[in-house]
Amino acid sequence: MLSRLSRLPLPAALAVCAVPVVGLLAVAAFAPLPFVIAQPGLTADVLGDRDGKAVIAVDGAPTRATRGQLRMTTIQATGPSTTVTLPHLVDNWFDTTRAVMPKSSVYSSGGTDKEIEAHNLEEMAKSQSTATDAALGFLHKNPEDVRVRLNLADVGGPSAGLLFSLGIVDKLDGDGSGGDLTGGRTIAGTGTISAGGRVGPVGGVALKTQAARRDGATVFLVPKDECSDARSELPAGLRLIPVGTLTDAVESLRSLDRGGAVPSC
């Protein structure tokens, strides 16, 4: 026996077959996907003030008046509960000022929006403590004698660790001979830091270079393992310096100010 569909004219049969396919494509197009849309975020000068308070405050040791800026960088991403669909990806995929990133790479802790925000703020607090340990260790100063307070609690995540450490070094020691570690420049960068001074990767560096240049930076310190990512959308006028440790970063900035050899990506 022939089915009813087989007795239809061919174009009609194809049209009938296409209905469920179109329906499936429509469902797929608007199904939530495990991605976020990110763009350049804020930057903040760790040598300056935030909400009327010095970002870096030191007790127990004299500090220097600094010139120049050390700007930590961020990305701004759609929230963990925001639905991202295929049309969103298509709209943003070829926009060089935005990036499509796996949700797990931005919100690795999972959970609700509030839980993720709390986790990120906790990571920032840990990063500030570790950055202090790294800087004081580099300067051979006793943390029981020198106490550092970092006032930048409203930005989440650990990726400002390197810049915090550099800011502490500049406040306490500068370039080691009385000058500024920045050489009066606007320096930006990103990178986690361990208590021993090792710099780690963070993700989103191409967007962070755009934020840095937008806010006046001419030099960007990047974890050396992320050089290729940083180069991918590098803004004109921004120089990349790869670093693997806090010592690398300090020595590179001191050499830059003296006109010496500086590593590049």
Order of alpha helices (4+ residues) and beta strands (2+ residues): alpha-beta-beta-beta-beta-beta-alpha-beta-alpha-alpha-beta-alpha-beta-beta-beta-alpha-beta-alpha-beta-alpha
